[in-house]
Amino acid sequence: MRGAEKAVRPAREAVTVAKATGKRSLVSTCLYQLAEVQLMSYQLGPAMGSAKEALDKFREGGDKAGEAGAIILIAETHYAGGKHDKAEETVKEGIDLAAECGDQRKESYGKALLQQIQDSRRAQQEAAQAARPAMMPMHMLPPQAGGPSPETPAAGSSAVVESKQVGLDPNMVSATVQEMAKQAIGVDDELFLDSALMDSGMDSLTAVSFRNGLQQQLGVKLPSSLMFDYPTMKEVSNRIVELSLLDGSWPKMTQTCM
């Protein structure tokens, strides 16, 4: 979390300075930016609080575009916390308000988030359905008392099952990180492995979806401060491989018959 705190601290200080000026528009903008940084560092509670405070300030000042942005940011925070229904309900409100005040950029941003929320919910539902146990076939039923087990090796043969813990393949991880980064940023051109992702066009929405997508695709739990502690694709890839080795949840099964 060290990298995340380095990013949050100046944003928090900017809010303090803005409040000292008494300028509502400056305060609301700084609060919004603080909420974005907190969301990107996965500090969801503080992010929600800052976004709601920014929303109140935008409303007090009659800034409809700012209000729409704050509502969409609140929806992002709900989504990052896995609250799909609340996120969808909130982002639709933000999209309608952005359209009402003619802010096409925020309207497009909100629609992209809405699509991502719906896709994520659909993927979760499909995964849950696939995980449901199917009816067990007859040959997998436990043997009756006193009867031979179908798993017992035949006479004259032996089966050796070896479980060896291995990590994820570095080349596969690197290719996955590159592809998902391109999808998140929305580019077709190759991204340099040593380039900082934030400098390549990644923002709060894409950073959260990028991290969550990598977790789901590669099956490894990633730190909330990933994008701050490991800013390049090369560093992200190396860290994922390291975590997969520490986790030890990728068994390699080999079987030999004599």
Backbone torsions as a table, in degrees:
resi	resn	phi	psi	omega
1	MET	NA	-1.5	-176.7
2	ARG	-62.4	-44.8	-179.4
3	GLY	-64.8	-37.8	179.8
4	ALA	-65.0	-41.6	-178.9
5	GLU	-66.1	-33.7	177.2
6	LYS	-62.9	-33.7	179.7
7	ALA	-79.9	-35.9	-176.6
8	VAL	-73.0	-37.4	-173.7
9	ARG	-56.9	-50.8	179.6
10	PRO	-64.9	-31.7	177.8
11	ALA	-67.1	-38.7	178.1
12	ARG	-67.9	-38.6	178.6
13	GLU	-65.5	-35.9	178.4
14	ALA	-63.0	-37.2	177.3
15	VAL	-64.0	-42.8	-180.0
16	THR	-61.4	-44.4	178.9
17	VAL	-65.2	-42.1	-179.2
18	ALA	-62.3	-41.6	179.7
19	LYS	-65.5	-31.1	178.9
20	ALA	-67.6	-27.4	179.4
21	THR	-77.5	-23.5	-179.0
22	GLY	77.4	8.3	-179.6
23	LYS	-88.2	111.4	-174.3
24	ARG	-60.4	-43.3	-177.7
25	SER	-63.3	-38.3	178.6
26	LEU	-68.9	-41.3	178.9
27	VAL	-61.7	-46.4	-177.8
28	SER	-63.5	-40.2	179.3
29	THR	-65.4	-43.0	-180.0
30	CYS	-67.4	-37.5	176.5
31	LEU	-63.6	-40.6	178.6
32	TYR	-62.3	-44.3	-179.7
33	GLN	-66.5	-37.4	176.8
34	LEU	-62.9	-42.2	178.8
35	ALA	-62.0	-38.9	178.5
36	GLU	-62.2	-46.2	-179.4
37	VAL	-65.0	-41.2	178.8
38	GLN	-64.2	-37.9	178.0
39	LEU	-65.3	-44.6	-179.4
40	MET	-62.8	-29.5	177.7
41	SER	-91.5	7.6	175.7
42	TYR	65.2	30.2	172.1
43	GLN	-93.2	79.2	-167.5
44	LEU	-68.6	-39.7	178.9
45	GLY	-62.2	-54.2	177.0
46	PRO	-60.1	-37.5	179.3
47	ALA	-62.1	-42.9	179.0
48	MET	-64.1	-42.2	179.7
49	GLY	-63.6	-44.0	180.0
50	SER	-67.0	-40.0	-179.5
51	ALA	-65.7	-40.0	179.4
52	LYS	-69.0	-36.8	176.8
53	GLU	-66.1	-40.8	177.1
54	ALA	-62.8	-40.5	178.9
55	LEU	-59.5	-44.5	179.0
56	ASP	-60.9	-42.6	-179.3
57	LYS	-66.6	-40.9	178.1
58	PHE	-62.4	-41.3	180.0
59	ARG	-66.6	-40.1	178.2
60	GLU	-61.3	-35.3	-179.1
61	GLY	-89.1	-0.2	179.7
62	GLY	69.4	24.3	-179.7
63	ASP	-89.8	94.5	-176.5
64	LYS	-67.1	-39.2	179.8
65	ALA	-65.3	-43.0	177.1
66	GLY	-64.0	-38.7	177.9
67	GLU	-61.3	-44.1	179.0
68	ALA	-61.5	-42.8	179.4
69	GLY	-62.9	-41.6	179.9
70	ALA	-65.4	-38.9	178.6
71	ILE	-64.4	-42.6	179.0
72	ILE	-65.3	-36.9	178.0
73	LEU	-65.6	-38.0	175.7
74	ILE	-63.0	-39.7	177.3
75	ALA	-62.8	-40.3	177.0
76	GLU	-58.9	-41.7	-178.5
77	THR	-66.8	-40.6	174.5
78	HIS	-59.5	-43.7	-178.6
79	TYR	-63.7	-43.8	179.4
80	ALA	-61.6	-29.2	178.6
81	GLY	-87.4	4.8	177.4
82	GLY	82.5	11.2	-179.9
83	LYS	-92.9	78.2	-172.6
84	HIS	-64.1	-44.1	-177.4
85	ASP	-63.2	-46.9	180.0
86	LYS	-65.4	-38.8	179.1
87	ALA	-63.5	-43.4	-178.7
88	GLU	-66.2	-43.1	179.3
89	GLU	-61.3	-43.2	-177.0
90	THR	-71.0	-43.2	-177.0
91	VAL	-66.2	-32.1	176.8
92	LYS	-63.7	-37.1	176.4
93	GLU	-63.2	-42.4	179.1
94	GLY	-66.2	-39.3	178.9
95	ILE	-63.1	-45.1	-179.8
96	ASP	-62.1	-41.1	-179.1
97	LEU	-69.5	-38.8	178.0
98	ALA	-63.6	-40.7	177.7
99	ALA	-65.8	-37.6	-179.2
100	GLU	-63.4	-38.5	-179.1
101	CYS	-95.1	5.9	174.3
102	GLY	75.0	22.3	178.4
103	ASP	-91.3	92.2	-175.4
104	GLN	-67.4	-33.2	-178.8
105	ARG	-64.1	-48.0	179.3
106	LYS	-68.0	-35.4	178.0
107	GLU	-62.9	-44.0	178.6
108	SER	-65.8	-40.2	178.7
109	TYR	-61.2	-44.3	179.4
110	GLY	-64.6	-39.5	179.5
111	LYS	-66.5	-36.5	176.9
112	ALA	-64.5	-41.3	177.8
113	LEU	-65.2	-42.3	178.8
114	LEU	-58.8	-44.7	179.3
115	GLN	-62.2	-39.7	-179.4
116	GLN	-66.8	-40.5	178.5
117	ILE	-61.9	-46.0	-178.6
118	GLN	-66.1	-39.6	178.2
119	ASP	-65.2	-40.4	-179.4
120	SER	-65.4	-42.9	178.4
121	ARG	-62.7	-41.9	-180.0
122	ARG	-63.0	-41.5	179.9
123	ALA	-65.1	-39.3	178.3
124	GLN	-65.3	-41.1	179.2
125	GLN	-64.6	-41.1	179.3
126	GLU	-66.9	-39.3	178.7
127	ALA	-65.8	-40.3	179.2
128	ALA	-65.5	-38.4	179.3
129	GLN	-67.5	-39.4	-179.9
130	ALA	-68.4	-26.3	-177.3
131	ALA	-81.9	-11.6	-179.9
132	ARG	-65.4	133.4	-178.3
133	PRO	-67.2	131.8	177.0
134	ALA	-83.7	168.1	178.6
135	MET	-63.6	129.3	-175.2
136	MET	-72.3	126.6	178.6
137	PRO	-66.5	160.9	-174.6
138	MET	-58.7	-39.8	-174.6
139	HIS	-71.2	-11.0	179.3
140	MET	-99.6	-3.9	178.9
141	LEU	-68.0	146.0	179.3
142	PRO	-62.3	143.4	-178.0
143	PRO	-67.3	152.7	176.2
144	GLN	-72.4	156.3	-178.4
145	ALA	-55.7	130.3	176.8
146	GLY	85.1	-9.6	-178.4
147	GLY	-91.5	162.2	179.8
148	PRO	-71.5	145.4	178.2
149	SER	-85.8	133.6	179.3
150	PRO	-65.6	-14.3	-179.2
151	GLU	-90.8	-6.8	-178.0
152	THR	-70.7	126.6	-179.4
153	PRO	-62.2	147.7	177.9
154	ALA	-68.9	156.7	179.9
155	ALA	-60.7	141.1	178.2
156	GLY	82.9	5.9	178.8
157	SER	-134.2	158.8	177.0
158	SER	-140.2	146.1	178.9
159	ALA	-120.5	126.9	179.7
160	VAL	-117.2	121.0	177.9
161	VAL	-111.7	119.2	-178.2
162	GLU	-110.9	130.7	177.5
163	SER	-109.6	114.9	-179.2
164	LYS	-119.1	123.3	-176.9
165	GLN	-78.7	125.5	178.7
166	VAL	-132.8	159.5	177.6
167	GLY	-93.1	179.9	177.9
168	LEU	-70.3	149.4	180.0
169	ASP	-69.5	123.6	-176.8
170	PRO	-58.0	-38.8	-179.5
171	ASN	-66.8	-40.0	178.7
172	MET	-65.6	-42.8	179.5
173	VAL	-62.6	-45.4	-179.8
174	SER	-60.5	-43.2	179.5
175	ALA	-65.3	-39.5	179.3
176	THR	-65.8	-43.9	179.3
177	VAL	-61.2	-44.6	179.8
178	GLN	-62.6	-45.2	-177.5
179	GLU	-66.3	-43.1	-178.8
180	MET	-71.1	-30.7	176.0
181	ALA	-66.8	-42.1	178.4
182	LYS	-63.1	-41.0	178.8
183	GLN	-66.7	-40.9	-178.3
184	ALA	-66.3	-42.3	-178.3
185	ILE	-79.4	-28.1	179.3
186	GLY	87.0	41.7	178.8
187	VAL	-126.4	154.2	177.0
188	ASP	-101.6	-22.3	-178.9
189	ASP	-70.7	156.8	178.3
190	GLU	-68.0	142.7	176.1
191	LEU	-103.4	138.7	179.6
192	PHE	-72.8	134.5	-176.8
193	LEU	-61.2	-30.9	-176.6
194	ASP	-94.0	2.6	179.4
195	SER	-83.6	140.5	177.7
196	ALA	-68.5	129.6	-176.9
197	LEU	-63.0	-35.0	179.1
198	MET	-64.7	-28.3	177.8
199	ASP	-82.1	-11.8	-178.4
200	SER	-94.9	0.8	176.6
201	GLY	115.9	6.1	-179.8
202	MET	-79.6	133.4	179.4
203	ASP	-120.8	-167.5	-175.0
204	SER	-62.0	-41.7	-179.7
205	LEU	-66.1	-49.8	-176.7
206	THR	-69.8	-30.9	179.7
207	ALA	-66.1	-44.1	179.0
208	VAL	-66.0	-44.9	-179.3
209	SER	-67.0	-35.2	178.4
210	PHE	-62.5	-48.1	179.8
211	ARG	-64.5	-47.0	-179.3
212	ASN	-63.8	-38.4	179.3
213	GLY	-64.9	-40.6	178.3
214	LEU	-64.2	-41.6	178.0
215	GLN	-58.7	-45.3	-177.2
216	GLN	-70.9	-40.8	-175.9
217	GLN	-72.2	-39.4	-173.6
218	LEU	-102.3	-9.7	175.9
219	GLY	68.7	33.3	179.1
220	VAL	-129.8	137.1	-178.9
221	LYS	-78.1	124.0	-176.3
222	LEU	-107.1	146.5	-179.6
223	PRO	-66.8	150.4	-179.3
224	SER	-65.9	-24.7	-178.9
225	SER	-94.3	21.7	-174.2
226	LEU	-50.7	-49.9	-173.0
227	MET	-71.1	-18.3	179.5
228	PHE	-92.5	-39.5	-180.0
229	ASP	-79.4	-27.6	-178.1
230	TYR	-133.4	79.2	-169.2
231	PRO	-74.7	-18.1	-178.6
232	THR	-105.9	160.6	178.9
233	MET	-62.7	-36.2	179.4
234	LYS	-62.8	-44.3	179.7
235	GLU	-68.0	-39.2	177.1
236	VAL	-61.2	-46.1	-178.6
237	SER	-61.8	-46.3	-179.6
238	ASN	-61.4	-39.9	-178.8
239	ARG	-67.8	-38.4	179.2
240	ILE	-63.0	-42.5	178.4
241	VAL	-62.6	-42.3	178.4
242	GLU	-60.4	-44.4	-179.3
243	LEU	-65.7	-35.4	179.5
244	SER	-67.4	-33.6	177.1
245	LEU	-70.3	-38.5	179.1
246	LEU	-70.0	-36.3	-177.0
247	ASP	-69.9	-39.9	178.2
248	GLY	63.6	35.4	-177.3
249	SER	-108.6	21.4	178.7
250	TRP	-119.8	78.3	-178.1
251	PRO	-71.8	139.8	175.5
252	LYS	-106.7	115.8	-175.2
253	MET	-99.7	130.7	175.1
254	THR	-127.1	144.7	-179.4
255	GLN	-135.3	134.4	177.6
256	THR	-126.7	142.9	177.5
257	CYS	-119.2	137.6	-179.3
258	MET	-107.1	NA	NA
